[in-house]
Amino acid sequence: QVQLVESGGGLVQAGGSLRLSCAASGSISSSNIMRWYRQTPGKQREWVAFIMDGDNTNYADSVKGRFTISRDNTKNTVYLQIDSLKPEDTAVYYCNLFQRGNNYWGQGTQVTVSS
């Protein structure tokens, strides 16, 4: 069983920063992909960033240069540093783990950016 728990969301003014965390527990493979998604009401969940083995990363065009994904394998934790926040970044942010052909999701953490 795998569990993902996100934290770090909150209310922040435009231009501010947040760091989201996602702690994974359970049977975690040494080979996996960890991803962040976000979702606003009435819209599909949107992929934001991923990090793979060897710390290969990629980002959605809408967040490149402002979001940084990283991981600490000793803690089974992935982070999403969000800088220069914009009101359109307001969403519930979800952590996703893909390993051994399975997808696992966290419960999400709310990020609200005020203008």
C-alpha positions in Angstrom: 0.0 0.0 0.0 1.2 3.5 -0.9 0.1 6.7 0.7 0.9 10.2 -0.4 0.3 13.2 1.8 0.7 16.7 0.5 1.3 19.8 2.6 2.4 23.4 2.3 -0.6 25.0 0.6 -2.2 28.2 1.7 -3.2 31.7 0.9 -0.5 33.9 -0.5 -0.4 37.3 -2.3 0.5 37.5 -5.9 4.3 37.5 -6.4 4.9 35.4 -3.3 6.2 31.9 -2.9 5.2 28.6 -1.5 6.8 25.2 -1.2 4.6 22.2 -1.4 5.7 18.8 0.0 4.5 15.3 -0.8 5.6 12.6 1.5 5.2 9.0 0.2 5.0 6.0 2.5 4.5 2.3 2.0 6.1 0.2 -0.6 8.1 2.8 -2.6 10.1 1.6 -5.6 13.6 2.9 -6.2 12.4 3.5 -9.8 9.4 5.8 -10.1 8.1 9.0 -11.5 6.7 11.6 -9.2 4.5 14.3 -10.6 2.5 17.3 -9.5 -0.8 18.2 -11.0 -3.3 20.9 -10.3 -7.0 21.3 -10.7 -9.5 24.2 -10.5 -13.3 23.7 -10.2 -14.9 22.7 -13.5 -11.6 22.0 -15.2 -9.6 18.9 -15.9 -6.6 18.1 -13.8 -3.6 19.7 -15.3 -0.1 18.2 -15.2 2.5 20.7 -13.8 5.8 18.9 -13.4 7.6 15.6 -13.0 10.8 14.2 -11.7 12.3 10.9 -12.6 15.2 8.8 -11.7 18.4 10.7 -12.0 16.5 13.9 -11.2 15.4 14.4 -14.7 12.7 17.0 -14.6 10.1 18.6 -16.9 7.5 21.3 -16.6 4.4 22.5 -18.2 5.0 25.6 -20.3 2.7 27.6 -18.1 5.0 27.2 -15.1 8.5 27.0 -16.6 10.8 29.4 -14.8 8.6 29.8 -11.8 8.1 26.2 -10.5 10.9 23.9 -9.4 10.4 20.2 -8.6 12.9 18.3 -6.4 13.0 15.2 -4.3 14.7 13.8 -1.3 14.9 10.1 -1.8 16.0 9.5 1.8 12.7 10.9 3.0 10.6 9.7 0.0 9.5 13.2 -0.4 9.0 15.4 -3.4 8.8 19.2 -3.3 7.3 21.8 -5.6 8.8 25.3 -5.1 6.5 27.9 -6.5 7.8 31.4 -7.0 6.3 34.5 -8.5 2.8 33.2 -7.8 -0.1 34.5 -10.0 -3.8 34.4 -9.3 -4.2 31.9 -12.1 -2.0 29.5 -10.1 -4.9 29.1 -7.6 -5.9 25.4 -7.6 -5.8 22.3 -5.6 -2.3 20.7 -6.1 -2.0 17.0 -6.2 1.0 14.7 -5.9 1.1 11.6 -8.1 3.4 8.6 -7.9 3.8 6.2 -10.8 5.5 2.9 -10.2 5.3 -0.7 -11.3 2.4 0.3 -13.7 0.3 1.9 -11.0 -0.7 5.5 -10.2 -1.2 6.8 -6.7 -2.6 10.1 -5.7 -2.6 12.3 -2.6 -5.6 14.1 -1.3 -4.4 17.5 -2.6 -3.4 20.8 -1.0 -5.2 24.1 -1.7 -3.1 27.0 -3.1 -4.9 30.3 -3.2 -3.3 33.4 -4.7 -4.8 36.8 -4.0 -4.2 39.7 -6.4 
